[in-house]
Amino acid sequence: MDNGNPSRITGGRRRAGGGRGSHRAESNGSSAPSGGRHRAAGALPFQPSRFHIIAAIAGCLVIAGGVAVGASVLGGDEPGYSAGNEEAAPLLYSNGEAVPGDFTERHTGLSEQIYAELEARYGLTEGELYDGAAGYRVVLTLDRELQEAAEATAASAGVAAVEPGSGAVLCYYGGEEATGTDQVGAAAPHPTSSVFDMVIAATALEGGASIESWWSDGDTDVTLTDAVRESRSEAVDAIAVKYGTEAVLDTAIGLGVTAMSDEAGTAHSFAEGDPGDAVNAFEPVDFGSYAVSVLDMAAVYATIAGGGVHAQTHFIERVVDDAGNTVEADRGIPTSQAVKPETARDLQYVGLGTGDAIEGRDFFGLAGTWDDESSQSWYVGAIPQLSVAAWVGHAESEGTAGLPVWKQVMDSAIDVMEYEPESWPGAVGAGSDLTDDIENDDGTIDPDSEYCQANPDAAACGGEAPTEEPTEEPTEEPTTEEPTEAPTDPEPTTEEPTQEPTRPEPTTEEPPEDCGGWFEPPCS
């Protein structure tokens, strides 16, 4: 596994997509009627009388009133509903614009997920949606401009953007029209390589380790932070071994992984929220080789960016009826605190890079490559407002192809959504600085190791500082002159002790009189 990490991290708030005005279904070839009048071909000319003119004006007023009432009824409480728009497509972008007419043909995998969510959350089938009499419209979470930016990426790429905290999918592109396969969804997962290291690090932090815990990476020792940033595969594997397959899978599921394929290509679904028997199909040292969908990895990093809160990914923002009124969902979007906020902050710090992939912003992210029949490249990263996962098949340029795709979509999102730069709150440093993975059998650590070079005074390294402190402090205290001078000088010679008791005696009655009450702290 190879992890280049040329990045830093930033965030902000999602802007509601587009305005709330009307839209036209241009894909259907319809347009608003133009102003003025026209004469039907072949009509007979005649000279209108004053009566005809008055009657015509009255008729126009009646028709105009009817149109206004119709527009009011169609308008409802949702965007995109105005007179002349009743033939709009059933699927709309988040700003109310109809999706292109060939949208479902070009995005069959995405469309299937939208229809499945529609039925699961609203009890509506695909057939009911396209039944013109029902008049339902589905407003998607997809932002039109961001979706178009994603679709402009390479045909062999897959990219998804998920909003932290809400789980809304803002763009989703899997190159289906070129490859015939949705490269983003569960049907085509990919070996995660180093981008999965963040999940393993989260497992260690939740298990009590710190970002400064130490792990063996062959002939060298590294901290957990460096193990992830530098993609130290042996150290990351050692972490996974310590906490075990079940703990890693539990963490992955909580962060947003819904399925994983083993080395034989068998997909294991985690729909029930726990790994179940799938634990036996995975080895802790091989997690980088197991396949996960691009959408799930975007969800994992969104959970970390969102302070450890996981929201189920979804494509439907709302459903409206033929009058434009919101249809209540049967099921909401599940959310949960997947990892502690302190863990999320430490993971954000661990993923921080040092490059300028996004100018003037902080962000966290990891890259990964996988070389099998062809080279595959990942980059997954987030700003506080958005998480983006990018995967590229047939990658070139030594595994850096995932980063340009990620950057293209993230830059577009920052521009389109008008995200303001935000900084991460910084690491907490919770947990224990474990060293057991680098200790010898007798509990010592090699003095020439990286750990001992960084911590020369540590007892396990044979440091002298811990032994000097106890010897110097006790010897100075017994030899001090204070115990001998205090009993010899003041007691026999001074007259003050005999005078002081006699002078305050007249006033000794006052303190009891002034201290008649006491303070009781409020009950908690």
Secondary structure, 3 states (H helix, E strand, C coil): CCCCCCCCECCCCCCCCCCCCCCCCHHHCCCCCCCCCCCCCCCCCCCCCHHHHHHHHHHHHHHHHHHHHHHHHHHCCCCCCCCCCCCCCCEECCCCCECCCCHHHHCHHHHHHHHHHHHHHHCCCHHHHCCCCCCCEEEECCCHHHHHHHHCCCCCEEEEEECCCCCEEEEEECCHHHHCCCCCCCCCCEECHHHHHHHHHHHHHHCCECCCCEEEECCEEEEHHHHHHCCCHHHHHHHHHHHCHHHHHHHHHHHCCCEEECCCCCEEECCCCCCHHHHHHCCHHHHHHCEECHHHHHHHHHHHHCCCEEECCECEEEEECCCCCEECCCCCCCEEECCCHHHHHHHHHHCECCCCCCCCCCEEEEEEEEECCCEEEEEEEEECCEEEEEEECCCCHHHCCHHHHHHHHHHHHHHHHCCCCCCCCCCCCCCECCCHHHCCCCCCCCCCCHHHHHCCCCHHHCCCHHHHHHHHHHHHHHHCCHHHHHHHCHHHHCCHHHHHHHCCHHHCCHHHHHCCCCCCCCCC
